[in-house]
Amino acid sequence: KAGVTQTPRYLIKTRGQQVTLSCSPISGHRSVSWYQQTPGQGLQFLFEYFSETQRNKGNFPGRFSGRQFSNSRSEMNVSTLELGDSALYLCASSLEPSALAPTDTQYFGPGTRLTVL
Amino acid sequence: AQSVAQPEDQVNVAEGNPLTVKCTYSVSGNPYLFWYVQYPNRGLQFLLKYITGDNLVKGSYGFEAEFNKSQTSFHLKKPSALVSDSALYFCAVRVLLGGATNKLIFGTGTLLAVQP
C-alpha cells in the first residue's frame, strides 16, 4: 500500500506570495492533518480535516488555510508569505479523525520544504 | 499544561551498545503515547505506541518502549544500537481536550548518534 505522498517536495517563494501544498493520504485513510516543522518551534499542529471539513485547528494565523476533497486528498494554502513561514510542512493521515479514534496512528508523508525569500 | 518533554537534545552511543532515548509527559487522564523517527530530509516514521495494557511495547526495527505511570515516562530503548539508527527521534502524546479538539503534541526531538 502506498504511503502518504506530498507535492511538491521543495518550493521557493518570495515574501507576499501565496503557496498551495498538496497531500494524498494512504488509501482508505479519511483523516488528514498538517504540521509545520521548524528548528525553532519544532513540530506544530496546523489543522485536521475529515469528510471535507476542518475538525481541529492549531494556533496559526488565518493566512494558513486548508481543504479536503471527497477523495480525502488535502491541500493547504498559505497566503501573504512571510520569512518565518519557511519550514518543512508535513501531512499525516489516519483511518479516522482524532475525535473519534484518538489512539489511531498518524502516518506521515515526506514533507514539502518551503523556503520564503 | 499538557506537554511532553525530551530532556536530551542528543544521545551518543557506540554501535552494539544498548540505547535509551528519554521522554516524560504531563497529561490529564490516560496518556496515548507515540514514538516517531525522522531521517534527514524525510518525514516522520512511526515506531510504536502505548495505548493501554502491557507497559513494555515492542515496535519497528527492534525498538521498544517502557511506559511508567508513576514516573510519567515513556523511554525508547533498543538492546543493540546500529549506525543506521542515527536519526532524530520524537516522542508525542495525544492530548484529549474534549470534542474535536484533540491534538498530537510532540517533544522537541532527540538526535541519536551511533558511532561505529
Interface residues (C-beta under 8 A of the other chain):
Chain A: V4 Q6 S33 G42 L43 F45 R55 N56 G58 L90 A92 P97 S98 A99 P102 T103 T105 Q106 Y107 F108 G109 P110 G111 R113
Chain B: Y32 F34 Y36 N41 R42 G43 L44 Q45 F46 K49 I51 F90 R94 L96 G99 A100 T101 N102 K103 L104 I105 F106 G107 T108 G109
